[in-house]
Each structure stands twice: as structure tokens, then as C-alpha cells.
Amino acid sequence: MKILDYINKDTVLTDLESADKKGVIDELAEPVAKQTKVDHREIVRVLIERERLGSTGIGQGIAIPHGKISQLDSLVLGFGLSRKGVNFEAIDGKPTYLFFLLLSPDNSTGLHLRILARISKLLKEESFKQKLMQAKTAQDVMETIRGVDEDF
């Protein structure tokens, strides 16, 4: 199983425009809603509810907003890049630039946690982060992920 099994270029945004947490979540949810046919407002509600438990801004310019939605058939990933940086209430208090959105069905806790761990591990690699930061297109992001993607 690989990250590329759950993300596609239609859910990759390389120029987020939003300047705040709610806006970024709203923006990231849009292509995922189109792909999954899950109501956009429901995705936003689930993600905001999860943020109330504690920010998914893990620091060092990274956030992994995530949640579970019963209407999903399988796990889905999205990605967003903010060139300006966003106050996502990250644990280090610094702006967030890289966003991986993770949504999974209620019954896929193990896979949900494995993907979270895999993404977190990859984002600790400075060269991977830098390549994502420099991506101009969704295809650039997909190629960057492809370069490090391996079964987990």
C-alpha cells in the first residue's frame, strides 16, 4: 500500500489562497468533496470538529487535518501548498505551508493511523519538504511523492 494509492492530482492544490485555518480547510475540502461525492459542508464540519480537539498543525510548517466520515468507501488524501503561510495554530506557533488532508471511513482506524504515521515520517525529511514547497503544479507534487513512496 502506498500514499499514491489514496491521492490523485485532482485533490492537490499548489496555490492555496486562504489566509486562515477555516479558509484552508474549506479550500482543501472542495476537491475531495467532488471526488468522493461527500457533501463539502460535512467534510468541513468533521475537520473543524477535529481541530477543536487540538490543532493538527504539527509544526515546522506542516499540518495534517484529518477526520472520519461514515459516507466514505475508502480513505482519501488531499494536499495543499500555501505560498504565504497560514496561522493554523501549529504547536510551534509558526506559519503553516504544507497541508495533507486525510479522510477515512469510520471502520478504517488502522489504515488511518498508518497513513498519518507515514506522512509524518516523510515530512521530517527536509529534502522532501523542500521539493513540495517548490512544486509549481499538482503533477510536481505527485512526482515528489512518487520519489519517496513505498509500501508501508
NUTIGU-597661 format. One record per residue (C-alpha): x, y, z. Coordinates in nm, 2 decimals, padded with zeros to 4 digits. Layout:
N
{atom {X Y Z}}
...
***
This chain:
152
{atom {00.00 00.00 00.00}}
{atom {00.13 00.34 -00.10}}
{atom {00.04 00.71 -00.04}}
{atom {-00.03 00.74 -00.42}}
{atom {-00.30 00.47 -00.38}}
{atom {-00.51 00.74 -00.19}}
{atom {-00.42 01.07 -00.36}}
{atom {-00.46 01.20 -00.71}}
{atom {-00.37 01.52 -00.88}}
{atom {-00.74 01.64 -00.87}}
{atom {-00.71 01.67 -00.49}}
{atom {-00.38 01.85 -00.50}}
{atom {-00.38 02.23 -00.47}}
{atom {-00.05 02.41 -00.52}}
{atom {-00.16 02.77 -00.46}}
{atom {-00.39 02.79 -00.16}}
{atom {-00.54 03.14 -00.13}}
{atom {-00.69 03.13 00.22}}
{atom {-00.52 03.32 00.50}}
{atom {-00.68 03.14 00.79}}
{atom {-00.75 02.79 00.92}}
{atom {-01.12 02.78 00.84}}
{atom {-01.05 02.90 00.48}}
{atom {-00.77 02.65 00.42}}
{atom {-01.00 02.36 00.55}}
{atom {-01.28 02.49 00.32}}
{atom {-01.04 02.51 00.02}}
{atom {-00.88 02.17 00.08}}
{atom {-01.23 02.01 00.12}}
{atom {-01.36 02.12 -00.21}}
{atom {-01.17 01.89 -00.45}}
{atom {-01.21 01.60 -00.20}}
{atom {-01.58 01.65 -00.19}}
{atom {-01.60 01.65 -00.57}}
{atom {-01.40 01.33 -00.59}}
{atom {-01.58 01.14 -00.31}}
{atom {-01.93 01.29 -00.37}}
{atom {-01.95 01.36 00.01}}
{atom {-02.11 01.69 00.09}}
{atom {-01.85 01.97 00.12}}
{atom {-02.01 02.11 00.43}}
{atom {-02.00 01.77 00.60}}
{atom {-01.62 01.74 00.53}}
{atom {-01.56 02.09 00.67}}
{atom {-01.77 02.01 00.98}}
{atom {-01.58 01.69 01.05}}
{atom {-01.24 01.87 01.01}}
{atom {-01.33 02.17 01.22}}
{atom {-01.47 01.94 01.49}}
{atom {-01.13 01.76 01.49}}
{atom {-00.94 02.09 01.51}}
{atom {-01.14 02.18 01.82}}
{atom {-00.97 01.88 02.00}}
{atom {-00.63 02.03 01.92}}
{atom {-00.47 02.17 01.61}}
{atom {-00.34 01.93 01.35}}
{atom {-00.07 02.19 01.28}}
{atom {00.23 01.97 01.39}}
{atom {00.48 02.25 01.35}}
{atom {00.77 02.31 01.11}}
{atom {00.53 02.45 00.85}}
{atom {00.32 02.13 00.84}}
{atom {-00.05 02.04 00.91}}
{atom {-00.23 01.72 00.86}}
{atom {-00.60 01.79 00.91}}
{atom {-00.79 01.46 00.93}}
{atom {-01.11 01.30 01.02}}
{atom {-01.35 01.02 00.97}}
{atom {-01.66 01.03 00.76}}
{atom {-01.91 00.74 00.75}}
{atom {-02.02 00.81 00.39}}
{atom {-01.67 00.73 00.26}}
{atom {-01.60 00.40 00.09}}
{atom {-01.22 00.43 00.12}}
{atom {-00.95 00.65 00.26}}
{atom {-00.88 00.97 00.06}}
{atom {-00.59 01.22 00.07}}
{atom {-00.56 01.58 -00.04}}
{atom {-00.27 01.81 -00.05}}
{atom {-00.24 02.19 -00.03}}
{atom {00.05 02.43 -00.05}}
{atom {00.03 02.79 00.08}}
{atom {00.30 03.01 -00.05}}
{atom {00.23 03.29 00.20}}
{atom {00.18 03.06 00.51}}
{atom {-00.12 03.04 00.73}}
{atom {-00.18 03.07 01.10}}
{atom {-00.30 02.72 01.16}}
{atom {-00.24 02.73 01.53}}
{atom {00.05 02.50 01.49}}
{atom {00.22 02.37 01.81}}
{atom {00.54 02.58 01.73}}
{atom {00.33 02.90 01.67}}
{atom {00.48 02.94 01.32}}
{atom {00.30 02.97 00.98}}
{atom {00.19 02.65 00.81}}
{atom {00.27 02.60 00.44}}
{atom {00.22 02.23 00.37}}
{atom {-00.12 02.06 00.43}}
{atom {-00.20 01.69 00.39}}
{atom {-00.58 01.63 00.42}}
{atom {-00.67 01.28 00.53}}
{atom {-01.03 01.15 00.54}}
{atom {-01.12 00.79 00.61}}
{atom {-01.43 00.58 00.67}}
{atom {-01.53 00.51 01.03}}
{atom {-01.41 00.15 01.01}}
{atom {-01.05 00.21 00.90}}
{atom {-00.87 00.32 01.21}}
{atom {-00.56 00.11 01.14}}
{atom {-00.51 00.24 00.79}}
{atom {-00.59 00.59 00.90}}
{atom {-00.31 00.57 01.17}}
{atom {-00.06 00.41 00.93}}
{atom {-00.11 00.68 00.67}}
{atom {-00.08 00.95 00.93}}
{atom {00.25 00.80 01.06}}
{atom {00.39 00.76 00.71}}
{atom {00.31 01.12 00.61}}
{atom {00.46 01.25 00.94}}
{atom {00.77 01.04 00.88}}
{atom {00.82 01.17 00.52}}
{atom {00.77 01.53 00.63}}
{atom {01.06 01.50 00.87}}
{atom {01.29 01.47 00.57}}
{atom {01.40 01.82 00.48}}
{atom {01.46 01.74 00.11}}
{atom {01.10 01.61 00.07}}
{atom {00.96 01.92 00.23}}
{atom {01.17 02.15 00.02}}
{atom {01.06 01.97 -00.30}}
{atom {00.69 02.00 -00.20}}
{atom {00.75 02.37 -00.12}}
{atom {00.89 02.43 -00.47}}
{atom {00.62 02.24 -00.65}}
{atom {00.45 02.45 -00.92}}
{atom {00.19 02.20 -01.03}}
{atom {-00.02 01.91 -00.90}}
{atom {00.20 01.69 -01.12}}
{atom {00.51 01.82 -00.94}}
{atom {00.36 01.72 -00.61}}
{atom {00.27 01.37 -00.74}}
{atom {00.62 01.32 -00.88}}
{atom {00.77 01.43 -00.55}}
{atom {00.56 01.18 -00.36}}
{atom {00.63 00.91 -00.62}}
{atom {01.00 00.96 -00.55}}
{atom {00.97 00.86 -00.19}}
{atom {00.66 00.64 -00.19}}
{atom {00.70 00.29 -00.08}}
{atom {00.48 00.02 00.07}}
{atom {00.40 00.05 00.43}}
***
